[in-house]
Amino acid sequence: MNRIIIYSRLLSVFIFAVSSSVFAQTFGEAVNYPAGNGPRSVYSVDLNGDCYRDLAVANHNSDNVSIFLNNGDGTFQAAINYGAPNAPQSIFSADLDADNDSDLVTANYFDNVSVLLNNGDGTFDSAVNYNAGNAPRSVFAIDLDGDSDNDLAVANFYSDNVSILLNNGNGTFQTAVSYGAGDGPYSVYSDDLDEDTDNDLAVANAEADSVSILLNNSDGIFQLVGSYSVGDMPMSVFLIDLNGNQNSDMVLTNANSNNISVLLNNSDGTFQPAENHGTGEQPYSVFSADFNGDSLSDLAIANNISNNVSVLINLGSSEDIPTLSEWGMLIMGLLLLAAGTVAVIRRRNAISEKACG
């Protein structure tokens, strides 16, 4: 009897594992909400303090930002627009004036950034503009000088640099200080890369086919310490721990080579050579989160020409992945157990029938 229970439970685990890999999450049809002209970037965060995530959209051609407040059920109110002059390319949200609500900043193609401070209810003050470099493409807000307020890092495409705007603590910003990167900076991301508790920078250089690392001196002053080759025309960079060692690794989308580059951190702000993984056609943007609940960071990539999203599930480090022969032995063992279960049940039924006869 115990053998039957054990075999049956093992077979149930096997069936559950197979069925879990076959059935995937599905989604309803897209619901579209009118925004401004030429939306280029979207950010989701609670803007009005009701604990629901709202949407902020940067509209390149109409020089404004559209705010969509969440009704609490995943539907959104009609857009309310706020001016953001000079062709906004990218939008980011963080608390910029230390009042515990989420403000907005846009990187604008014509050489500046716009800061829109939240009134606490999802309405915003008029934009205040600050000069950056030539043709800003990306902005990131985070504490860079260790004073607990959020500063700005801006990737400037034509001036081949990154502008740092330090926060005065009240949502106003100091004059930009620029640091050289590679040729054609298109995206910037900030996190602690060398385990010294301050936030460093990674910059995707679209024209140089590289990613530049700028390490923080802990006071918001940066040193360009090196660049790493990636695929053709990197458009987006994302920092996340991919191999579970508590260090931020790098992922970049390479638009012209139709792949992503993954660079693992050596735990000191230096990185291993890029490993490339195929995607759809012309990948533009990447985001990372745990999609399947296994505590590993997976990847989602937006592909501009093939009009789809590539999802790459993290399988862990190579030593954690069973080889083909190991998988074969495991499956064969489970099949033998299943066959054993059936044989035992048949034998038991035959004995029962004989006893009853």
N, C-alpha and C positions, 0 to 999 in steps of 0.2 A: 504493500500500500504506500509506504514512504517513497519507494522508487517512482511510483506513478505520479505522486504529488510533485516530487523534485523535477522529473522530466517535464511534466506539464507546465510548471512554473518557468523553466528554462525556455520551453517552446513559446510561452506567452511573451517573455521578454524579447525573443527573436522576432516574433510577429509584430510586437509594438515598435521595435527599432526599425523594421522594414516599413511599416505603415507610416511612421513619423517622417521618414525620408521621402515618401511618395506624395503625401498630401501637403500642399503649401497654402499659405495665407493668401486670400484673394481680396480684391478691393472693388468698391463700387465705381460707377462711372464718374469721371471728373465733373466737378461743378465749377463753372467759371464765373469770376467776378470782375467787372470792368475796373481797370486801373487808369493810370495816365497813359501818355503816348511813349511807346518804346521802353517798357519795363526791362531793366537790366539785372536787378538783384532783389532778393527778398530775405527778410529776417523775421523769425517768429519768437515772441517773448510776451509776457504779461505787461501790457502798457497802461491799464487802468485800474490795477490793483484788485481785480475780482478773482484772481487765481486761474484764469483761463488764458491760454496763449493767443495773442492777437498777431496781426501781420503788418509789417512795414515794407513798402515796395519803393525802390528808387526808379524813377521814370526819366530816362535819358533825354528823350526828345521834348518833353513838356516841362523840363526843369522843375520838377516837384517830387514830393514823396506822398504816396497814398497810404492811409491808415485804415485798416479793416479791423474793427472791434468784434471779438468773438461773442456770439449769443449764448455761449455755454453748452452748445450741443454740436459744435463743429461747423455750424453755419456762421456767416459773417454779415455784419451790417454793411451798407453802402459805403464806399470809400469817402473819406474826408482828406482833402489834399492840402499840403503845406509846401510853400515855395522852397526850392533848393537850387539856386541858380547854377549855371555853368555846366550843365549836362552831367548829372550824377551817374556814376558808373557802378558804385558799390555802396552798400549800407551795412551798418553795424550798430548794435545796441548795447549799452552799459550804463550804469549810474555814473554820470559825469560830474554832478554837483553835490554829491554826498547827501541827498535827501531821500534815499531808499526807493526811488522809482527809476524806471528804465528810460534813458534819454537816447537820442539818435545822432549819428554822424554819418555823412556821406562823403565819399571821395569823388570829386568832380573833375571831369576831363580837362577843363580849362583852368588848371593850375591852383586849385584850392580845395579846402574841405568845408563843409557846412555842419554846424552844430545846432541841433534843435533840442532845447531843454523841455522836459515833460512837466506839466503843471500838476501831475499827480493823478489825473483822471483820464489820461489818454489824449488830452489836447496838448498842443505844443506852442511854445513861443516862436516868434519869427527866427529864421535861421541867422546865425552869426557866422561869417566866413573868415577863414584863416588861410593865409598863403602856404602852399606846399611847394613841391617841385613841378616839373613839366609833365603834364598829362598823367595825373594820379589815376591808378586803376584799382587800387585796393586799400582799405583802411582796417586797422585792428586796434581795439581799445583794451588796455590792460595796464596795471601798475608797473612802470618801468624804472622808477627811481626810489622805490621803497618807502614812499610816504603814504601808502594805502589809498591813494586816489588813482583813477584810471587816466592814463596818458594815451597818446595817439601815435601809431606808426603807420606811415603811408608809403606805398610803393609807387614810384614815379617812372613811367615807361620811357619817356624820351630823355630825361636827365640822368638816367642810369643810377639812381640813388634811392635811398629811403629817408623820408623826413620824420623826425621825432619832434612832437609837440608836447611838452610837459604841462601837466595840469596845475593851475594855481590853487586848486583845492575847492573851487567854487564853480567849476564848469567853464571858466575862461582859460585860455591857453597862452603859453609863452611863444615867442617867435620860433619858427621851425629851425632845427639844426639837422643838416643832411649828412648822410654817410654813404660812401660809394658801395654799390653792389655790382652785379654783372650787367650785361647788355640787355636792356629791355625788361626791367622788373615789372611783373604783371600781378603778383600775388604776394602777400606777406602774412605770416602767422607767428605768434609769440607764445613761448612756454620756456620753462627751465630746461635747458639742454645739457648742462654740465654739472648738475647737482650742487649748485652753490646757492640755491634758494632765490635767485633773481631770475627775471624773465628775459630770455634771449630772443633772437629773431632768425627766421628762415625765410628767404626770399626766392621765389621762382623767377628765373630770368628767361623770358620767352625767346629772345634773340640769341642768347648765348648757349642755349640748351644745357642750363646748369641751375644749381641751387646754391645760393650764398648763405653762409653762416656768420652772423654777427653776434659775438658774445658780449654780454652786459658787464660793465665794471662795477655793478651794484648801485650806481648812482644815475642811471639813465644815459650814460656815455658808453658808446659801443666801439668794438674793434672787429674789423673784418678779418676773420681767421682762416678763411678758405672757401673754396667752392668745389662742388662735386658734379660730375657729368651725369646727365639723365637722358631721357629720350628727346625727340625732336619737338621743340616748341612747347615747353611746360607752361601751362596756363593757370594752374592752381596748386597750392601746397597746403597740406594738412598735417598737424603733429598729433600723434597718439601712440600710446604703448601698444605695440602689436605682438610682442613676444613674451609679455608677462614679467619683465624684469624691472618694472617701475620706472623705466626711462622712456622719454618721448622719441619715437621713431618718426621718419618722414615718408609721406606718400605724395607723389606729384602726378598730375595728369599731363600726358604728352599728346598734344592735339594732332600733330602731323605724323606721328609714328603709331597712332592708335593703340596706345598702351599706357600703363602706369609704371612708375618707378618707385620701388620700396627701398629705403635706406635705413638699416638698423643702427641704432645708437650704440657706441662703444662704452657708454656711461660717463664719458668725459667731454661730450660736445663734439667729438669726432665720429665719423660714420663709416660703415662698411660700404663697399661698392654697390651700386644700384642693381637690384634684381627687377627685371621687367615682366609684367603680366599683361596679356592681351585684354582689350576692352572692345566696345563698339567703335564706330567710326567718328573720329574727331572728338575725343573726350575733353570736356572743358572744365568740369568741376568735380570735386570729390568730397565726400563726407564719411565719417567713421563712427560707428556705434555697434553695440552688441545686438545683432538682429535675431539670433536664434537661442539666446538664453544660456550660452555655454561659458560666459564670462570672458570671452575673447572678442576683440574688436574686429568687426567685419567692415567691408568697404562698399559704398554705393557711388557710382560714377555716372554723371550726366553726359550723354554722347550727342553732340550737336547735329551731325549729319545723318546718323542712323536713327535719330529720333527715338532713342530708348535709353534705359538706365541699366548699367551692368552692376550686378551684385556679386561680390567675391566674398565667400565665406572663409573665415580664418580657420585653418586646420591645425593650428598650433605649430610648434617647432618640429623639425623632421624626425627627431628621436621619439616624439610622442605619437607619430603616425604609424600604424601597422603597415608592414610591407604587404605586397600582393600575396606572397606565400602565406603570411600570417593571417591575412583575411581569408584565404582559401581554407586554411586549417580550421579557423574559427567557424566558418560557415559549414564545412564538412562535419565538424563535431556536433554542431547544432542539428544538422539534418539527421545524423546518426542517432542523436538523442530523441529526435522526433519519431524516427522509425522504431526506436526501442520502446517509446511510449505506446505506439500503435500496437506493436507485437505483444506487449504486456497486457494491454487492454483486451486484445483478441483472445489471448490465452485465458485471461480471467473469465471472459464471457463464455468460452468453451467449457471451462470447469463448472461454471454456474449452470449452464444448460445441461451438462451431464448429471450434476447433482439433482437438478429438478426433474430430469427424465427418469 
